[in-house]
Amino acid sequence: MRVPGSIKTVLYIEILLPMLLLVFGVYHGLLQVLYRAGFMKELSFLRIEYYQGLTLHAVINAIVFTTVLIVAFGNLMFLYHLKKPLRPAVQWTGAILMVVGTLMAAWAMFTGKANVLYTFYPPLLAHWSFYLGAALLAVGSLVPFFFDWIPNYISWKRENPDKKVPLAVYGVFINHILWLIMLVPLVIEIFFQLLPLSLGLVSEINPSLARTLFWAFGHPVVYFWLLPAYVMLYTVLPKVVTGEGKLYSDGAARLAFILFLIFSFPVGLHHQYTEPSITDSYKLIHAIFTFGVAVPSFITAFTVASSLEYSIKSKYPEVRDSLFAWWKKIPYASTEGDKWLVSYFMAGLFLFLIGGITGIVNASYNMNNVVHNTAWVPAHFHTTVGGLVTLVFLGMALYFLAQLKGTEVKAKGLAVAAPWLWLVGMVIFNVGYSIAGLMGYPRRTQTGATGSYFDPSSPYYMPDWHFYAVLGAIGGVIATLGFVLYLVSFVSTLFAPAKENAELYIPSAEPYHDEKMPSLQKLTPWVAFSVILFVVSYIPPLYDVTKRGVFFDSPGYNDKSPIPITKPQSARDERKETAEAK
């Protein structure tokens, strides 16, 4: 189908902006592993401080890159599968809000006014433009959802009352419903705590409440990143793997999306197991639900594997009776047609296998205490969000760029090699940081600085960690080389001559089993149940953290002690006492 010029320009912006910023994000990721292994012993490089670079790496890669690309993917899915036009005014409004918000937050980070890492944790405090920019980015990402996707979804259902909404649209739609719900606690934290504090309108907030609100958003957002990748695994991968492959079960895929809608929210407390302000029984309930999230992932693993097996065996009768020989027929490194995409999916799936196992460790009530705040956590994170999610997003961004321009992907050999190099790098990084994490090697800290853990003259010298930190750095360098190969292909495709009559085509596998499952077609009851479960699961912990004060007059933490025992002195009283003393 043809994409109108104005909409095509918006889609270009939504693909190119995150890719441009990702260059900075990957660059600062490389610096992180070099800093931490001791190859860079200073606290800054090219006027970018260590924690400033860590913030840029985390926020760009995990928030900006994912959010803007997910909106682009959603627009493409709705446009292509529902065959209903997107409204230029809506799309431009959403895109401008996301760009302005991103620039505001980027200004704060690049000028060193927002060294707050990934988490919105007080007492770490950023410039107000960082929080307002993040809010604009979120609002912009919702504009197409409210004013294009929902009207088109309703209109399509009215015109096709007996048909199921296309699976890709179904998955994207549920994902943005997830996004909308999880933004509520973050909006409360930003507009009632962080932004007033940053603007100097208040002198106290409740840090424990802030952390609880953040993790009510901070873990569900992982599934917001993951579900678009699952949509591609269900619809695109089976099709491109043989050119005529099928999805094994449409009903299983829709059930997995619904289960994510239910289980994504009552899980945030597994990030707060060590916090004394929340009752242990509530943490245990969240731990159980966190294990529940593994169920839709297991369904997905089974469905994707079955889809691959069915598609391969249908294409190649000689492996029809084999248990494992059909694996050899998967085009892991083919440059034929669209099969180059398979390399991104398969490399991502291999990494996600590691990420799923280590994630179960994180969810465990006891084992989490061993790995909490150690290098184990970023090792896990880089095989999930930095693994399957990133590779699928990179592959699809390159695919859609070529589609919008009406050209073939350029330097396809490099594009195919890139995900495998990324995989090798991430596996090495994961091994190094996972083992080191079990030995207590901390996350975030500049461990390679002079006077820190890898300085023999330091009283904190920890030689046992050093080998694994170096291993992590080697993995980081290899993964960065993989990204460079991808970048060569992406830029070559970007500057290839465009065709005026370019036609958009999105591979989409037909289901082999097409179960009706009418209970999954009406989303309203599932959304209502999900919201109720979310609210119920968070009322007790929110009561816990606000027993001694909600937004003001609350116990405060300081950066030397994490235990809020006494009521802090208000800023006014402190100034009064200082004046009296003088």
Disulfide bonds with the S-S distance in Angstrom:
none
